[in-house]
Amino acid sequence: MELPINITSLFAQIINFIIICGLLFIALLVYRDAKSRGISTTSALFWAIVSLLTLPIGLVLYIYFGRNEKTKKEQDEIKKNLS
């Protein structure tokens, strides 16, 4: 017995798939950006998860706070210059 194809249901599934792929892509971009700025793996993973779960708020928070986070190397340089 064949089930009838429901176009509306199929369309909704395609839209949901696209949205989920977009969320995962943005989380990956946030993670890669954080790692390229020298942020620790734990912090980079934290920002990726936050941006994934709370999009768009998480993405805005990362841009505002995460990109300004001092890396270990920068913190060591500041301490060295102050001594």
C-alpha positions in Angstrom: 0.0 0.0 0.0 1.4 3.3 -1.0 1.2 6.4 1.1 0.1 9.6 -0.6 2.8 12.2 -0.9 1.9 15.3 1.1 3.6 18.2 -0.6 3.1 20.5 2.4 4.8 18.0 4.7 7.7 17.4 2.3 8.2 21.2 1.9 8.3 21.6 5.7 10.8 18.8 6.1 13.0 20.4 3.4 12.8 23.8 5.1 13.7 22.2 8.5 16.7 20.4 7.0 17.9 23.7 5.5 17.6 25.5 8.8 19.4 22.8 10.7 22.2 22.8 8.2 22.5 26.6 8.5 22.7 26.4 12.3 25.4 23.8 12.1 27.3 25.8 9.5 27.2 29.0 11.6 28.4 27.0 14.7 31.3 25.6 12.6 32.2 29.1 11.4 32.2 30.5 15.0 34.4 27.6 16.1 36.9 28.1 13.3 37.0 31.8 13.8 37.6 31.4 17.5 40.4 28.9 16.9 42.0 31.1 14.2 42.1 34.0 16.8 44.1 31.7 19.2 41.2 31.1 21.7 41.5 27.8 23.5 39.6 24.8 22.2 37.3 24.7 25.3 36.3 28.4 24.8 35.9 27.9 21.0 33.7 24.9 21.6 31.7 26.8 24.2 31.1 29.7 21.8 30.1 27.3 19.0 27.6 25.5 21.2 26.2 28.8 22.5 25.8 30.1 18.9 24.1 26.9 17.9 21.6 26.7 20.7 20.7 30.4 21.0 21.0 31.7 17.4 20.8 34.7 16.7 21.5 35.8 20.2 24.5 33.5 20.6 26.1 34.7 17.4 25.7 38.4 18.5 27.2 37.5 21.9 30.1 35.8 20.3 30.8 38.8 18.0 30.5 41.2 20.9 32.3 39.3 23.7 34.0 36.2 22.2 36.0 38.1 19.5 37.3 40.4 22.2 38.4 37.6 24.5 42.1 37.8 25.2 44.1 34.8 24.3 46.7 33.1 26.6 49.5 34.6 24.4 48.1 38.1 24.7 47.6 37.8 28.4 51.2 36.6 28.8 52.4 39.6 26.7 50.4 42.0 28.8 51.9 40.6 32.0 55.4 40.7 30.6 55.0 44.3 29.6 53.7 45.3 33.0 56.6 43.7 34.8 
